[in-house]
């Protein structure tokens, strides 16, 4: 939405035009958005410095002025409101990018000053009781619509402040949507449905933006509606539905005084006293892995979680590293616990162009001679897609389910 100014012509800034709106019309909260929008159009159309702009350019400029006055994200608001845009990335005031349908696109817009971008970041941080400055150069927050925000101060970000917004997807996908998009086959989907119903502990792995949260939502659809489900997240993104007996908890960062922090680890410990049928942890990335694995291996069957890794084997290695760093347990004890806790790994991959697919479904076969062995049940092949690679070895839960 960048306005193409003519060379050697005056360039009134968005802030100047917004200031003119305020001066002429005594802008107040009593005016609704429609009236404010009309005022912005009027100011832009009457400004003689930009009389050379055509009607379409003036319309774009008036919209930018309106957003700077009334929108939480100012000039970013329109791309933030686009339901097809999943992520917004700002690298300093002049470089704005977004992801749409899996493709990274550079936006035709820019902030006029670094201060404008910093102002947005400060506002977002203040909403969650945080502040960004030299002493607190990194901020993680969540917007009112559930979108996640990460910001980095200019004292450590070369080229200006960095702002990344991962939007909360309002339209929730179903397994039928994933099958239609060829993200998973019906055979594999039906197989996972049986595993969830039979209360297998399932771990979803994948790289950044590979669709782990989306897939966790889909798996939760298979949980019987009469069960009590406890959902624990770092930032509330999951959309669990059809469960009346649902508890949702979100971790909390410390405030500016360093107090009030509530970690994922704290929430998992608390959830064990809530009589859960299922525990769902949005993502395991720190010392909460100790309590999560302990819960999975001590009677809380049917638990679900996700983590960052390039493969199921890589996910096992990462869980080992996290566990040892948090607990100090020897490697063999940690591997034994992982093998006794997690039963199924589902791995997702984000392909070039942004398409996401299930590329592996594996079972922990055994723990022998200090090594965890995986049994690959479904595997992705470039020419055939996701195909059956083997059979489920440990069928005891499925057999019990079929006998009911």
Rosetta blueprint (number, residue, H / E / L):
1 X L
2 X L
3 X L
4 X L
5 X L
6 X L
7 X L
8 X L
9 X L
10 X L
11 X L
12 X L
13 X L
14 X H
15 X H
16 X H
17 X H
18 X H
19 X H
20 X H
21 X H
22 X H
23 X H
24 X H
25 X H
26 X L
27 X L
28 X L
29 X L
30 X L
31 X L
32 X L
33 X H
34 X H
35 X H
36 X H
37 X H
38 X H
39 X H
40 X H
41 X H
42 X H
43 X H
44 X H
45 X H
46 X H
47 X L
48 X H
49 X H
50 X H
51 X L
52 X L
53 X L
54 X L
55 X H
56 X H
57 X H
58 X H
59 X H
60 X H
61 X H
62 X H
63 X H
64 X H
65 X H
66 X H
67 X H
68 X H
69 X H
70 X H
71 X L
72 X L
73 X L
74 X H
75 X H
76 X H
77 X H
78 X H
79 X H
80 X H
81 X H
82 X L
83 X L
84 X L
85 X E
86 X E
87 X E
88 X E
89 X E
90 X E
91 X E
92 X L
93 X L
94 X L
95 X L
96 X E
97 X E
98 X E
99 X E
100 X E
101 X L
102 X L
103 X E
104 X E
105 X E
106 X E
107 X L
108 X L
109 X L
110 X L
111 X L
112 X L
113 X L
114 X H
115 X H
116 X H
117 X H
118 X H
119 X H
120 X H
121 X H
122 X H
123 X H
124 X H
125 X H
126 X H
127 X H
128 X L
129 X L
130 X L
131 X L
132 X L
133 X L
134 X L
135 X L
136 X L
137 X L
138 X E
139 X E
140 X E
141 X E
142 X E
143 X L
144 X L
145 X L
146 X L
147 X L
148 X E
149 X E
150 X E
151 X E
152 X E
153 X L
154 X L
155 X L
156 X L
157 X L
158 X L
159 X L
160 X L
161 X L
162 X E
163 X E
164 X E
165 X E
166 X E
167 X L
168 X L
169 X L
170 X L
171 X L
172 X L
173 X L
174 X L
175 X H
176 X H
177 X H
178 X H
179 X H
180 X H
181 X L
182 X L
183 X L
184 X L
185 X L
186 X H
187 X H
188 X H
189 X H
190 X H
191 X H
192 X H
193 X H
194 X H
195 X H
196 X H
197 X H
198 X L
199 X L
200 X L
201 X L
202 X E
203 X E
204 X E
205 X E
206 X E
207 X L
208 X L
209 X L
210 X L
211 X L
212 X H
213 X H
214 X H
215 X H
216 X H
217 X H
218 X H
219 X H
220 X H
221 X L
222 X L
223 X L
224 X L
225 X L
226 X L
227 X L
228 X L
229 X E
230 X E
231 X E
232 X E
233 X E
234 X L
235 X L
236 X L
237 X L
238 X L
239 X L
240 X L
241 X L
242 X L
243 X L
244 X L
245 X L
246 X E
247 X E
248 X E
249 X E
250 X E
251 X L
252 X E
253 X L
254 X L
255 X L
256 X L
257 X L
258 X L
259 X L
260 X L
261 X L
262 X E
263 X L
264 X H
265 X H
266 X H
267 X H
268 X H
269 X H
270 X H
271 X H
272 X L
273 X L
274 X L
275 X L
276 X L
277 X L
278 X E
279 X E
280 X E
281 X E
282 X L
283 X L
284 X L
285 X L
286 X L
287 X L
288 X H
289 X H
290 X H
291 X H
292 X H
293 X H
294 X H
295 X H
296 X H
297 X L
298 X L
299 X L
300 X L
301 X L
302 X L
303 X L
304 X E
305 X E
306 X E
307 X E
308 X E
309 X L
310 X L
311 X L
312 X H
313 X H
314 X H
315 X H
316 X H
317 X H
318 X H
319 X H
320 X H
321 X H
322 X H
323 X H
324 X H
325 X H
326 X H
327 X H
328 X L
329 X L
330 X L
331 X H
332 X H
333 X H
334 X H
335 X H
336 X H
337 X H
338 X H
339 X H
340 X H
341 X H
342 X L
343 X L
344 X E
345 X E
346 X E
347 X E
348 X E
349 X E
350 X E
351 X L
352 X L
353 X L
354 X L
355 X L
356 X E
357 X E
358 X E
359 X E
360 X E
361 X E
362 X E
363 X E
364 X E
365 X E
366 X E
367 X E
368 X E
369 X L
370 X L
371 X E
372 X E
373 X E
374 X E
375 X E
376 X E
377 X E
378 X E
379 X E
380 X E
381 X E
382 X L
383 X L
384 X L
385 X E
386 X E
387 X E
388 X E
389 X L
390 X L
391 X L
392 X L
393 X L
394 X L
395 X L
396 X H
397 X H
398 X H
399 X H
400 X H
401 X H
402 X H
403 X H
404 X L
